[in-house]
């Protein structure tokens, strides 16, 4: 074989080997001997631990191994539960090949003991365009009811996006097996809802929102440490008559926030 062709062949083989190495999947990190027991959820590469969760060692791990929380050696009780809210890293020391203690692969986790925060703001139709949900649509008045005969007495409309509108409580609504007259699920990727009052007194004076006709209310939920799993808009019979509008927001580990506002009589 000619020297030039031999050189080209060798170079090609080296390049092929380099490409193969570059495409080889990374070696997975060894599993941590630490686990979370109890309420938990995944969030990226971290585990979200909910109220009542505890750290434990996987079977076969020495029970007397020194425990570390956020790179500090701590007692078993401090390590196991009752952590401050937020991000943490838990591990243990295990004997290495030379007998010296080595840090085992850590477990990253987030402790989320708090429920989502639900907030609201009151305005007019500008709220719909201001949040990019009703762009290029001129709307100063609520949309016409889809069924005038059925919805003519509806005092409030709701929408998840500013385009599709439904009555909060359709006329002649019947309670389900839980006594709920309406139960709407809001998409978790955008946990917010708009309310549009169709008349004065759509909500009673005990509610902080939409007391005047044509007021628009934006309600949204957020969770600082994990995420909002779902948000619901519900209507229930109120004690003593009338109806209550209830907002329910639940995060990934089940922490729940409820707001209840009385609707006007209709």
C-alpha positions, 0 to 999 in steps of 0.5 A: 500500500502506498504511504499516502493511502496508508496515511489517509486510511489511518486518519479516517479510522482515527476520525471514525473512532473520535466520532464514535466516542463523541456519540457515545451516551454519557455514563450515568451517575451512580444512584444515591443511597438516599431516598425520599419517603412520603409525598413527592414529585419530580421537577427536572432533576430534583425531587420535590418533597411535600409535608410529612416526607422524610429522608431514608437510606436505601436497603443495604446502606450502613445505618450508622453512616454519618449524615450530611445535609447541605454539605454539613454533618448533622444528626439523624433527626435533623437529616431525616425531616423538618428541613427549611423550605427550599432546595437541599442536598442530602448525602452520607459518608461511606468508607472508601477503598482506602478506608477513608470516608468518602461522600456518597452520591448526593440526592438533590431535593426541594422541600415545599411545605407551602401552598400556591399563592393566588392573586387577583387584579381588577380592571377592564377589557385592557387586561385581556390584551395586556396579557397577550391573550386577546391580541388583535381583537377589539373587545370592549363589551362581553361577547354575546351569550352562546344560548341567550335563553339559557344564559340570559340571567347569568351575571358573570362570564369566565375565560381561561384565555380571554377568547373563549367565554362561558357562564360561571353558573349556567341557568338551571345548573344541577349539583353533582354528587359532591354538591358542586354546581359547576367545576371548571379545570384550568390548564396547569401550564397557564394557571389563570382565569378571567371573570367578566361581570355582566351587571352591577352586584355580580358579586356580593359586597363581601367579595373584593372583586367585580362589584360593578358592571363590565369589570374584568378580574384576572386571577392567577396562581403561582408556586415558588418552590414547585409548580401549580399542578392544577387550578379549578373554578367551582360554584357551590351552594352557599350557607343560607342561600345563594352561591359561592365562587371558589378558586382552588389551586394545588401544587405538585405535592398537594399543598392547596389554596382555596379562595371563596367569594360570594356571588350576588343573588340571582 
